[in-house]
C-alpha cells in the first residue's frame, strides 16, 4: 500500500495499536491492583497499586516493539499519551472495582 511506513503499518493502524495496547494495559493494571492490593476501603490509599501502573506503562514499550511499532520515533507527546491512557483506564477500572468491592 502507498500509505505504509517502513514498519509496515499505516499511520492509522499504528495509532490504533498503540491506543489499544495502552488501554488494555490500564485495565490489566487495575485487575492486578485489585488482585494483589485488594479492594477494601484501606486498600484504596495503597501506593503499591501505583507501582503496578508504572510497571505496566514500562512493560508496554517492549510489547510495542514486538508488535512492529518503531518506538525510536516516539517523542515526548507519544510517551505522555501512552502514560495518560494507561493511567486513565487504570483509574476508571480500579475505581469501579473499589466502589463495588469486587474481590478477585
PDB file as gemmi writes it, atoms N, CA and C in Angstrom:
CRYST1    1.000    1.000    1.000  90.00  90.00  90.00 P 1                      
ATOM      1  N   UNK A   1       0.843  -1.185   0.000  1.00  0.00           N  
ATOM      2  CA  UNK A   1       0.000   0.000   0.000  1.00  0.00           C  
ATOM      3  C   UNK A   1       0.877   1.234   0.000  1.00  0.00           C  
ATOM      4  N   UNK A   2       0.372   2.274  -0.582  1.00  0.00           N  
ATOM      5  CA  UNK A   2       1.130   3.504  -0.677  1.00  0.00           C  
ATOM      6  C   UNK A   2       1.219   4.233   0.654  1.00  0.00           C  
ATOM      7  N   UNK A   3       0.332   3.935   1.575  1.00  0.00           N  
ATOM      8  CA  UNK A   3       0.317   4.660   2.843  1.00  0.00           C  
ATOM      9  C   UNK A   3       1.106   3.959   3.937  1.00  0.00           C  
ATOM     10  N   UNK A   4       1.763   2.854   3.620  1.00  0.00           N  
ATOM     11  CA  UNK A   4       2.516   2.129   4.638  1.00  0.00           C  
ATOM     12  C   UNK A   4       3.848   2.806   4.898  1.00  0.00           C  
ATOM     13  N   UNK A   5       4.258   2.788   6.146  1.00  0.00           N  
ATOM     14  CA  UNK A   5       5.563   3.318   6.517  1.00  0.00           C  
ATOM     15  C   UNK A   5       6.578   2.192   6.461  1.00  0.00           C  
ATOM     16  N   UNK A   6       7.811   2.469   6.864  1.00  0.00           N  
ATOM     17  CA  UNK A   6       8.845   1.443   6.831  1.00  0.00           C  
ATOM     18  C   UNK A   6       8.513   0.279   7.749  1.00  0.00           C  
ATOM     19  N   UNK A   7       7.788   0.538   8.837  1.00  0.00           N  
ATOM     20  CA  UNK A   7       7.486  -0.542   9.771  1.00  0.00           C  
ATOM     21  C   UNK A   7       6.409  -1.478   9.235  1.00  0.00           C  
ATOM     22  N   UNK A   8       5.782  -1.123   8.132  1.00  0.00           N  
ATOM     23  CA  UNK A   8       4.759  -1.973   7.560  1.00  0.00           C  
ATOM     24  C   UNK A   8       3.369  -1.640   8.051  1.00  0.00           C  
ATOM     25  N   UNK A   9       3.238  -0.714   8.975  1.00  0.00           N  
ATOM     26  CA  UNK A   9       1.935  -0.327   9.498  1.00  0.00           C  
ATOM     27  C   UNK A   9       1.579   1.068   9.009  1.00  0.00           C  
ATOM     28  N   UNK A  10       0.339   1.251   8.626  1.00  0.00           N  
ATOM     29  CA  UNK A  10      -0.098   2.587   8.255  1.00  0.00           C  
ATOM     30  C   UNK A  10      -0.162   3.441   9.511  1.00  0.00           C  
ATOM     31  N   UNK A  11      -0.216   4.744   9.337  1.00  0.00           N  
ATOM     32  CA  UNK A  11      -0.286   5.642  10.491  1.00  0.00           C  
ATOM     33  C   UNK A  11      -1.526   5.378  11.325  1.00  0.00           C  
ATOM     34  N   UNK A  12      -2.631   5.092  10.651  1.00  0.00           N  
ATOM     35  CA  UNK A  12      -3.878   4.815  11.375  1.00  0.00           C  
ATOM     36  C   UNK A  12      -3.764   3.529  12.187  1.00  0.00           C  
ATOM     37  N   UNK A  13      -3.261   2.473  11.584  1.00  0.00           N  
ATOM     38  CA  UNK A  13      -3.114   1.203  12.285  1.00  0.00           C  
ATOM     39  C   UNK A  13      -2.111   1.318  13.432  1.00  0.00           C  
ATOM     40  N   UNK A  14      -1.072   2.107  13.240  1.00  0.00           N  
ATOM     41  CA  UNK A  14      -0.093   2.347  14.303  1.00  0.00           C  
ATOM     42  C   UNK A  14      -0.765   3.026  15.484  1.00  0.00           C  
ATOM     43  N   UNK A  15      -1.570   4.045  15.222  1.00  0.00           N  
ATOM     44  CA  UNK A  15      -2.269   4.751  16.290  1.00  0.00           C  
ATOM     45  C   UNK A  15      -3.275   3.877  17.011  1.00  0.00           C  
ATOM     46  N   UNK A  16      -4.007   3.082  16.267  1.00  0.00           N  
ATOM     47  CA  UNK A  16      -4.987   2.181  16.872  1.00  0.00           C  
ATOM     48  C   UNK A  16      -4.291   1.126  17.726  1.00  0.00           C  
ATOM     49  N   UNK A  17      -3.174   0.617  17.266  1.00  0.00           N  
ATOM     50  CA  UNK A  17      -2.433  -0.386  18.013  1.00  0.00           C  
ATOM     51  C   UNK A  17      -1.886   0.182  19.320  1.00  0.00           C  
ATOM     52  N   UNK A  18      -1.286   1.355  19.264  1.00  0.00           N  
ATOM     53  CA  UNK A  18      -0.749   1.986  20.465  1.00  0.00           C  
ATOM     54  C   UNK A  18      -1.867   2.267  21.461  1.00  0.00           C  
ATOM     55  N   UNK A  19      -2.985   2.781  20.985  1.00  0.00           N  
ATOM     56  CA  UNK A  19      -4.112   3.094  21.869  1.00  0.00           C  
ATOM     57  C   UNK A  19      -4.688   1.828  22.491  1.00  0.00           C  
ATOM     58  N   UNK A  20      -4.852   0.788  21.699  1.00  0.00           N  
ATOM     59  CA  UNK A  20      -5.412  -0.468  22.203  1.00  0.00           C  
ATOM     60  C   UNK A  20      -4.521  -1.082  23.269  1.00  0.00           C  
ATOM     61  N   UNK A  21      -3.226  -1.126  23.015  1.00  0.00           N  
ATOM     62  CA  UNK A  21      -2.315  -1.713  23.991  1.00  0.00           C  
ATOM     63  C   UNK A  21      -2.284  -0.882  25.264  1.00  0.00           C  
ATOM     64  N   UNK A  22      -2.306   0.446  25.141  1.00  0.00           N  
ATOM     65  CA  UNK A  22      -2.296   1.306  26.327  1.00  0.00           C  
ATOM     66  C   UNK A  22      -3.567   1.121  27.155  1.00  0.00           C  
ATOM     67  N   UNK A  23      -4.708   1.044  26.496  1.00  0.00           N  
ATOM     68  CA  UNK A  23      -5.971   0.869  27.221  1.00  0.00           C  
ATOM     69  C   UNK A  23      -6.054  -0.508  27.871  1.00  0.00           C  
ATOM     70  N   UNK A  24      -5.651  -1.535  27.161  1.00  0.00           N  
ATOM     71  CA  UNK A  24      -5.665  -2.873  27.745  1.00  0.00           C  
ATOM     72  C   UNK A  24      -4.689  -2.977  28.916  1.00  0.00           C  
ATOM     73  N   UNK A  25      -3.557  -2.298  28.812  1.00  0.00           N  
ATOM     74  CA  UNK A  25      -2.594  -2.299  29.919  1.00  0.00           C  
ATOM     75  C   UNK A  25      -3.186  -1.621  31.146  1.00  0.00           C  
ATOM     76  N   UNK A  26      -3.980  -0.571  30.947  1.00  0.00           N  
ATOM     77  CA  UNK A  26      -4.637   0.081  32.072  1.00  0.00           C  
ATOM     78  C   UNK A  26      -5.644  -0.816  32.759  1.00  0.00           C  
ATOM     79  N   UNK A  27      -6.410  -1.556  31.979  1.00  0.00           N  
ATOM     80  CA  UNK A  27      -7.384  -2.486  32.556  1.00  0.00           C  
ATOM     81  C   UNK A  27      -6.667  -3.624  33.274  1.00  0.00           C  
ATOM     82  N   UNK A  28      -5.599  -4.143  32.682  1.00  0.00           N  
ATOM     83  CA  UNK A  28      -4.824  -5.210  33.322  1.00  0.00           C  
ATOM     84  C   UNK A  28      -4.199  -4.697  34.621  1.00  0.00           C  
ATOM     85  N   UNK A  29      -3.716  -3.467  34.608  1.00  0.00           N  
ATOM     86  CA  UNK A  29      -3.142  -2.884  35.823  1.00  0.00           C  
ATOM     87  C   UNK A  29      -4.193  -2.759  36.914  1.00  0.00           C  
ATOM     88  N   UNK A  30      -5.408  -2.403  36.549  1.00  0.00           N  
ATOM     89  CA  UNK A  30      -6.485  -2.298  37.546  1.00  0.00           C  
ATOM     90  C   UNK A  30      -6.847  -3.663  38.109  1.00  0.00           C  
ATOM     91  N   UNK A  31      -6.939  -4.654  37.258  1.00  0.00           N  
ATOM     92  CA  UNK A  31      -7.244  -6.005  37.725  1.00  0.00           C  
ATOM     93  C   UNK A  31      -6.118  -6.545  38.607  1.00  0.00           C  
ATOM     94  N   UNK A  32      -4.871  -6.261  38.237  1.00  0.00           N  
ATOM     95  CA  UNK A  32      -3.739  -6.687  39.058  1.00  0.00           C  
ATOM     96  C   UNK A  32      -3.734  -5.943  40.391  1.00  0.00           C  
ATOM     97  N   UNK A  33      -4.075  -4.667  40.370  1.00  0.00           N  
ATOM     98  CA  UNK A  33      -4.149  -3.894  41.614  1.00  0.00           C  
ATOM     99  C   UNK A  33      -5.224  -4.463  42.527  1.00  0.00           C  
ATOM    100  N   UNK A  34      -6.359  -4.798  41.960  1.00  0.00           N  
ATOM    101  CA  UNK A  34      -7.441  -5.370  42.759  1.00  0.00           C  
ATOM    102  C   UNK A  34      -7.046  -6.734  43.307  1.00  0.00           C  
ATOM    103  N   UNK A  35      -6.313  -7.495  42.533  1.00  0.00           N  
ATOM    104  CA  UNK A  35      -5.921  -8.834  42.961  1.00  0.00           C  
ATOM    105  C   UNK A  35      -4.838  -8.804  44.032  1.00  0.00           C  
ATOM    106  N   UNK A  36      -3.801  -8.006  43.824  1.00  0.00           N  
ATOM    107  CA  UNK A  36      -2.648  -8.038  44.712  1.00  0.00           C  
ATOM    108  C   UNK A  36      -2.730  -7.028  45.850  1.00  0.00           C  
ATOM    109  N   UNK A  37      -3.420  -5.923  45.638  1.00  0.00           N  
ATOM    110  CA  UNK A  37      -3.534  -4.902  46.682  1.00  0.00           C  
ATOM    111  C   UNK A  37      -4.845  -5.068  47.439  1.00  0.00           C  
ATOM    112  N   UNK A  38      -5.922  -5.320  46.723  1.00  0.00           N  
ATOM    113  CA  UNK A  38      -7.220  -5.516  47.343  1.00  0.00           C  
ATOM    114  C   UNK A  38      -8.188  -4.404  46.973  1.00  0.00           C  
ATOM    115  N   UNK A  39      -9.434  -4.581  47.402  1.00  0.00           N  
ATOM    116  CA  UNK A  39     -10.477  -3.599  47.087  1.00  0.00           C  
ATOM    117  C   UNK A  39     -11.186  -3.098  48.331  1.00  0.00           C  
ATOM    118  N   UNK A  40     -10.581  -3.271  49.486  1.00  0.00           N  
ATOM    119  CA  UNK A  40     -11.170  -2.742  50.714  1.00  0.00           C  
ATOM    120  C   UNK A  40     -10.930  -1.233  50.779  1.00  0.00           C  
ATOM    121  N   UNK A  41     -11.615  -0.583  51.694  1.00  0.00           N  
ATOM    122  CA  UNK A  41     -11.501   0.876  51.821  1.00  0.00           C  
ATOM    123  C   UNK A  41     -10.054   1.276  52.113  1.00  0.00           C  
ATOM    124  N   UNK A  42      -9.389   0.555  52.987  1.00  0.00           N  
ATOM    125  CA  UNK A  42      -7.999   0.882  53.333  1.00  0.00           C  
ATOM    126  C   UNK A  42      -7.055   0.654  52.157  1.00  0.00           C  
ATOM    127  N   UNK A  43      -7.398  -0.241  51.256  1.00  0.00           N  
ATOM    128  CA  UNK A  43      -6.538  -0.547  50.106  1.00  0.00           C  
ATOM    129  C   UNK A  43      -6.545   0.556  49.067  1.00  0.00           C  
ATOM    130  N   UNK A  44      -7.517   1.415  49.108  1.00  0.00           N  
ATOM    131  CA  UNK A  44      -7.605   2.491  48.125  1.00  0.00           C  
ATOM    132  C   UNK A  44      -6.454   3.478  48.264  1.00  0.00           C  
ATOM    133  N   UNK A  45      -5.869   3.589  49.440  1.00  0.00           N  
ATOM    134  CA  UNK A  45      -4.775   4.527  49.678  1.00  0.00           C  
ATOM    135  C   UNK A  45      -3.401   3.897  49.484  1.00  0.00           C  
ATOM    136  N   UNK A  46      -3.351   2.647  49.112  1.00  0.00           N  
ATOM    137  CA  UNK A  46      -2.073   1.954  48.962  1.00  0.00           C  
ATOM    138  C   UNK A  46      -1.318   2.465  47.739  1.00  0.00           C  
ATOM    139  N   UNK A  47      -0.040   2.703  47.929  1.00  0.00           N  
ATOM    140  CA  UNK A  47       0.794   3.162  46.815  1.00  0.00           C  
ATOM    141  C   UNK A  47       1.310   2.007  45.966  1.00  0.00           C  
ATOM    142  N   UNK A  48       1.100   0.795  46.402  1.00  0.00           N  
ATOM    143  CA  UNK A  48       1.528  -0.358  45.614  1.00  0.00           C  
ATOM    144  C   UNK A  48       0.773  -0.436  44.294  1.00  0.00           C  
ATOM    145  N   UNK A  49      -0.465   0.021  44.282  1.00  0.00           N  
ATOM    146  CA  UNK A  49      -1.225  -0.010  43.036  1.00  0.00           C  
ATOM    147  C   UNK A  49      -0.622   0.936  42.002  1.00  0.00           C  
ATOM    148  N   UNK A  50      -0.049   2.038  42.452  1.00  0.00           N  
ATOM    149  CA  UNK A  50       0.619   2.942  41.511  1.00  0.00           C  
ATOM    150  C   UNK A  50       1.888   2.313  40.942  1.00  0.00           C  
ATOM    151  N   UNK A  51       2.566   1.513  41.743  1.00  0.00           N  
ATOM    152  CA  UNK A  51       3.741   0.808  41.238  1.00  0.00           C  
ATOM    153  C   UNK A  51       3.355  -0.181  40.143  1.00  0.00           C  
ATOM    154  N   UNK A  52       2.188  -0.783  40.281  1.00  0.00           N  
ATOM    155  CA  UNK A  52       1.698  -1.705  39.260  1.00  0.00           C  
ATOM    156  C   UNK A  52       1.430  -0.955  37.958  1.00  0.00           C  
ATOM    157  N   UNK A  53       0.858   0.244  38.066  1.00  0.00           N  
ATOM    158  CA  UNK A  53       0.591   1.050  36.865  1.00  0.00           C  
ATOM    159  C   UNK A  53       1.900   1.427  36.187  1.00  0.00           C  
ATOM    160  N   UNK A  54       2.867   1.865  36.957  1.00  0.00           N  
ATOM    161  CA  UNK A  54       4.162   2.246  36.389  1.00  0.00           C  
ATOM    162  C   UNK A  54       4.815   1.050  35.708  1.00  0.00           C  
ATOM    163  N   UNK A  55       4.737  -0.112  36.337  1.00  0.00           N  
ATOM    164  CA  UNK A  55       5.308  -1.316  35.730  1.00  0.00           C  
ATOM    165  C   UNK A  55       4.635  -1.643  34.405  1.00  0.00           C  
ATOM    166  N   UNK A  56       3.321  -1.491  34.349  1.00  0.00           N  
ATOM    167  CA  UNK A  56       2.605  -1.786  33.097  1.00  0.00           C  
ATOM    168  C   UNK A  56       2.901  -0.742  32.020  1.00  0.00           C  
ATOM    169  N   UNK A  57       3.098   0.496  32.417  1.00  0.00           N  
ATOM    170  CA  UNK A  57       3.475   1.517  31.430  1.00  0.00           C  
ATOM    171  C   UNK A  57       4.828   1.161  30.824  1.00  0.00           C  
ATOM    172  N   UNK A  58       5.776   0.808  31.669  1.00  0.00           N  
ATOM    173  CA  UNK A  58       7.118   0.472  31.175  1.00  0.00           C  
ATOM    174  C   UNK A  58       7.134  -0.839  30.384  1.00  0.00           C  
ATOM    175  N   UNK A  59       6.253  -1.755  30.715  1.00  0.00           N  
ATOM    176  CA  UNK A  59       6.205  -3.041  30.008  1.00  0.00           C  
ATOM    177  C   UNK A  59       5.620  -2.913  28.605  1.00  0.00           C  
ATOM    178  N   UNK A  60       4.922  -1.834  28.339  1.00  0.00           N  
ATOM    179  CA  UNK A  60       4.292  -1.685  27.026  1.00  0.00           C  
ATOM    180  C   UNK A  60       5.286  -1.456  25.902  1.00  0.00           C  
ATOM    181  N   UNK A  61       6.384  -0.788  26.187  1.00  0.00           N  
ATOM    182  CA  UNK A  61       7.301  -0.404  25.118  1.00  0.00           C  
ATOM    183  C   UNK A  61       7.991  -1.613  24.474  1.00  0.00           C  
ATOM    184  N   UNK A  62       8.430  -2.614  25.220  1.00  0.00           N  
ATOM    185  CA  UNK A  62       8.914  -3.821  24.543  1.00  0.00           C  
ATOM    186  C   UNK A  62       7.807  -4.551  23.774  1.00  0.00           C  
ATOM    187  N   UNK A  63       6.589  -4.504  24.311  1.00  0.00           N  
ATOM    188  CA  UNK A  63       5.464  -5.140  23.615  1.00  0.00           C  
ATOM    189  C   UNK A  63       5.199  -4.427  22.291  1.00  0.00           C  
ATOM    190  N   UNK A  64       5.248  -3.106  22.312  1.00  0.00           N  
ATOM    191  CA  UNK A  64       5.051  -2.346  21.075  1.00  0.00           C  
ATOM    192  C   UNK A  64       6.140  -2.675  20.060  1.00  0.00           C  
ATOM    193  N   UNK A  65       7.355  -2.859  20.532  1.00  0.00           N  
ATOM    194  CA  UNK A  65       8.454  -3.200  19.636  1.00  0.00           C  
ATOM    195  C   UNK A  65       8.220  -4.574  19.009  1.00  0.00           C  
ATOM    196  N   UNK A  66       7.720  -5.530  19.804  1.00  0.00           N  
ATOM    197  CA  UNK A  66       7.447  -6.878  19.288  1.00  0.00           C  
ATOM    198  C   UNK A  66       6.323  -6.849  18.257  1.00  0.00           C  
ATOM    199  N   UNK A  67       5.333  -6.001  18.496  1.00  0.00           N  
ATOM    200  CA  UNK A  67       4.194  -5.903  17.580  1.00  0.00           C  
ATOM    201  C   UNK A  67       4.615  -5.290  16.245  1.00  0.00           C  
ATOM    202  N   UNK A  68       5.709  -4.552  16.238  1.00  0.00           N  
ATOM    203  CA  UNK A  68       6.195  -3.986  14.984  1.00  0.00           C  
ATOM    204  C   UNK A  68       6.142  -2.485  14.921  1.00  0.00           C  
ATOM    205  N   UNK A  69       6.011  -1.839  16.060  1.00  0.00           N  
ATOM    206  CA  UNK A  69       5.969  -0.380  16.094  1.00  0.00           C  
ATOM    207  C   UNK A  69       7.347   0.121  16.488  1.00  0.00           C  
ATOM    208  N   UNK A  70       7.874   1.025  15.686  1.00  0.00           N  
ATOM    209  CA  UNK A  70       9.197   1.582  15.930  1.00  0.00           C  
ATOM    210  C   UNK A  70       9.077   2.676  16.987  1.00  0.00           C  
ATOM    211  N   UNK A  71       9.445   2.353  18.218  1.00  0.00           N  
ATOM    212  CA  UNK A  71       9.300   3.329  19.291  1.00  0.00           C  
ATOM    213  C   UNK A  71      10.452   4.319  19.318  1.00  0.00           C  
ATOM    214  N   UNK A  72      11.447   4.136  18.464  1.00  0.00           N  
ATOM    215  CA  UNK A  72      12.514   5.130  18.382  1.00  0.00           C  
ATOM    216  C   UNK A  72      11.986   6.436  17.779  1.00  0.00           C  
ATOM    217  N   UNK A  73      10.842   6.357  17.101  1.00  0.00           N  
ATOM    218  CA  UNK A  73      10.210   7.550  16.531  1.00  0.00           C  
ATOM    219  C   UNK A  73       9.342   8.284  17.548  1.00  0.00           C  
ATOM    220  N   UNK A  74       9.159   7.705  18.736  1.00  0.00           N  
ATOM    221  CA  UNK A  74       8.313   8.313  19.748  1.00  0.00           C  
ATOM    222  C   UNK A  74       8.960   9.593  20.269  1.00  0.00           C  
ATOM    223  N   UNK A  75       8.117  10.598  20.441  1.00  0.00           N  
ATOM    224  CA  UNK A  75       8.547  11.829  21.075  1.00  0.00           C  
ATOM    225  C   UNK A  75       7.929  11.916  22.458  1.00  0.00           C  
ATOM    226  N   UNK A  76       8.115  13.040  23.102  1.00  0.00           N  
ATOM    227  CA  UNK A  76       7.559  13.237  24.444  1.00  0.00           C  
ATOM    228  C   UNK A  76       6.041  13.105  24.425  1.00  0.00           C  
ATOM    229  N   UNK A  77       5.426  13.610  23.374  1.00  0.00           N  
ATOM    230  CA  UNK A  77       3.961  13.547  23.264  1.00  0.00           C  
ATOM    231  C   UNK A  77       3.464  12.104  23.222  1.00  0.00           C  
ATOM    232  N   UNK A  78       4.175  11.245  22.527  1.00  0.00           N  
ATOM    233  CA  UNK A  78       3.777   9.835  22.438  1.00  0.00           C  
ATOM    234  C   UNK A  78       3.911   9.133  23.781  1.00  0.00           C  
ATOM    235  N   UNK A  79       5.007   9.385  24.491  1.00  0.00           N  
ATOM    236  CA  UNK A  79       5.193   8.773  25.809  1.00  0.00           C  
ATOM    237  C   UNK A  79       4.144   9.273  26.792  1.00  0.00           C  
ATOM    238  N   UNK A  80       3.844  10.565  26.740  1.00  0.00           N  
ATOM    239  CA  UNK A  80       2.795  11.110  27.611  1.00  0.00           C  
ATOM    240  C   UNK A  80       1.435  10.526  27.268  1.00  0.00           C  
ATOM    241  N   UNK A  81       1.170  10.308  25.994  1.00  0.00           N  
ATOM    242  CA  UNK A  81      -0.106   9.727  25.573  1.00  0.00           C  
ATOM    243  C   UNK A  81      -0.266   8.310  26.109  1.00  0.00           C  
ATOM    244  N   UNK A  82       0.773   7.485  25.959  1.00  0.00           N  
ATOM    245  CA  UNK A  82       0.712   6.109  26.446  1.00  0.00           C  
ATOM    246  C   UNK A  82       0.517   6.098  27.960  1.00  0.00           C  
ATOM    247  N   UNK A  83       1.263   6.939  28.661  1.00  0.00           N  
ATOM    248  CA  UNK A  83       1.142   7.011  30.118  1.00  0.00           C  
ATOM    249  C   UNK A  83      -0.240   7.487  30.529  1.00  0.00           C  
ATOM    250  N   UNK A  84      -0.749   8.509  29.868  1.00  0.00           N  
ATOM    251  CA  UNK A  84      -2.064   9.054  30.209  1.00  0.00           C  
ATOM    252  C   UNK A  84      -3.173   8.035  29.963  1.00  0.00           C  
ATOM    253  N   UNK A  85      -3.146   7.380  28.827  1.00  0.00           N  
ATOM    254  CA  UNK A  85      -4.193   6.407  28.519  1.00  0.00           C  
ATOM    255  C   UNK A  85      -4.156   5.222  29.481  1.00  0.00           C  
ATOM    256  N   UNK A  86      -2.971   4.752  29.813  1.00  0.00           N  
ATOM    257  CA  UNK A  86      -2.854   3.639  30.749  1.00  0.00           C  
ATOM    258  C   UNK A  86      -3.362   4.057  32.123  1.00  0.00           C  
ATOM    259  N   UNK A  87      -2.916   5.218  32.596  1.00  0.00           N  
ATOM    260  CA  UNK A  87      -3.342   5.687  33.910  1.00  0.00           C  
ATOM    261  C   UNK A  87      -4.849   5.917  33.950  1.00  0.00           C  
ATOM    262  N   UNK A  88      -5.396   6.511  32.915  1.00  0.00           N  
ATOM    263  CA  UNK A  88      -6.829   6.824  32.891  1.00  0.00           C  
ATOM    264  C   UNK A  88      -7.669   5.552  32.949  1.00  0.00           C  
ATOM    265  N   UNK A  89      -7.329   4.559  32.137  1.00  0.00           N  
ATOM    266  CA  UNK A  89      -8.098   3.308  32.165  1.00  0.00           C  
ATOM    267  C   UNK A  89      -7.910   2.576  33.481  1.00  0.00           C  
ATOM    268  N   UNK A  90      -6.699   2.642  34.055  1.00  0.00           N  
ATOM    269  CA  UNK A  90      -6.479   2.049  35.377  1.00  0.00           C  
ATOM    270  C   UNK A  90      -7.339   2.753  36.416  1.00  0.00           C  
ATOM    271  N   UNK A  91      -7.340   4.068  36.399  1.00  0.00           N  
ATOM    272  CA  UNK A  91      -8.082   4.854  37.379  1.00  0.00           C  
ATOM    273  C   UNK A  91      -9.582   4.549  37.323  1.00  0.00           C  
ATOM    274  N   UNK A  92     -10.136   4.521  36.136  1.00  0.00           N  
ATOM    275  CA  UNK A  92     -11.570   4.256  35.980  1.00  0.00           C  
ATOM    276  C   UNK A  92     -11.907   2.830  36.404  1.00  0.00           C  
ATOM    277  N   UNK A  93     -11.145   1.860  35.903  1.00  0.00           N  
ATOM    278  CA  UNK A  93     -11.443   0.464  36.202  1.00  0.00           C  
ATOM    279  C   UNK A  93     -11.220   0.150  37.677  1.00  0.00           C  
ATOM    280  N   UNK A  94     -10.123   0.619  38.249  1.00  0.00           N  
ATOM    281  CA  UNK A  94      -9.840   0.361  39.651  1.00  0.00           C  
ATOM    282  C   UNK A  94     -10.852   1.085  40.534  1.00  0.00           C  
ATOM    283  N   UNK A  95     -11.273   2.277  40.110  1.00  0.00           N  
ATOM    284  CA  UNK A  95     -12.309   2.995  40.858  1.00  0.00           C  
ATOM    285  C   UNK A  95     -13.622   2.231  40.896  1.00  0.00           C  
ATOM    286  N   UNK A  96     -14.011   1.642  39.794  1.00  0.00           N  
ATOM    287  CA  UNK A  96     -15.229   0.835  39.755  1.00  0.00           C  
ATOM    288  C   UNK A  96     -15.080  -0.396  40.649  1.00  0.00           C  
ATOM    289  N   UNK A  97     -13.931  -1.042  40.558  1.00  0.00           N  
ATOM    290  CA  UNK A  97     -13.693  -2.233  41.382  1.00  0.00           C  
ATOM    291  C   UNK A  97     -13.696  -1.882  42.878  1.00  0.00           C  
ATOM    292  N   UNK A  98     -13.117  -0.739  43.228  1.00  0.00           N  
ATOM    293  CA  UNK A  98     -13.128  -0.313  44.629  1.00  0.00           C  
ATOM    294  C   UNK A  98     -14.535   0.040  45.099  1.00  0.00           C  
ATOM    295  N   UNK A  99     -15.276   0.721  44.252  1.00  0.00           N  
ATOM    296  CA  UNK A  99     -16.638   1.137  44.617  1.00  0.00           C  
ATOM    297  C   UNK A  99     -17.543  -0.069  44.850  1.00  0.00           C  
ATOM    298  N   UNK A 100     -17.402  -1.049  43.992  1.00  0.00           N  
ATOM    299  CA  UNK A 100     -18.253  -2.238  44.095  1.00  0.00           C  
ATOM    300  C   UNK A 100     -17.710  -3.262  45.071  1.00  0.00           C  
ATOM    301  N   UNK A 101     -16.468  -3.096  45.511  1.00  0.00           N  
ATOM    302  CA  UNK A 101     -15.880  -4.045  46.458  1.00  0.00           C  
ATOM    303  C   UNK A 101     -15.694  -5.432  45.884  1.00  0.00           C  
ATOM    304  N   UNK A 102     -15.373  -5.498  44.608  1.00  0.00           N  
ATOM    305  CA  UNK A 102     -15.191  -6.765  43.927  1.00  0.00           C  
ATOM    306  C   UNK A 102     -13.942  -7.455  44.467  1.00  0.00           C  
ATOM    307  N   UNK A 103     -14.062  -8.705  44.819  1.00  0.00           N  
ATOM    308  CA  UNK A 103     -12.916  -9.475  45.290  1.00  0.00           C  
ATOM    309  C   UNK A 103     -12.419 -10.378  44.164  1.00  0.00           C  
ATOM    310  N   UNK A 104     -11.165 -10.226  43.809  1.00  0.00           N  
ATOM    311  CA  UNK A 104     -10.583 -11.053  42.745  1.00  0.00           C  
ATOM    312  C   UNK A 104      -9.652 -12.082  43.316  1.00  0.00           C  
TER     313      UNK A 104                                                      
END                                                                             
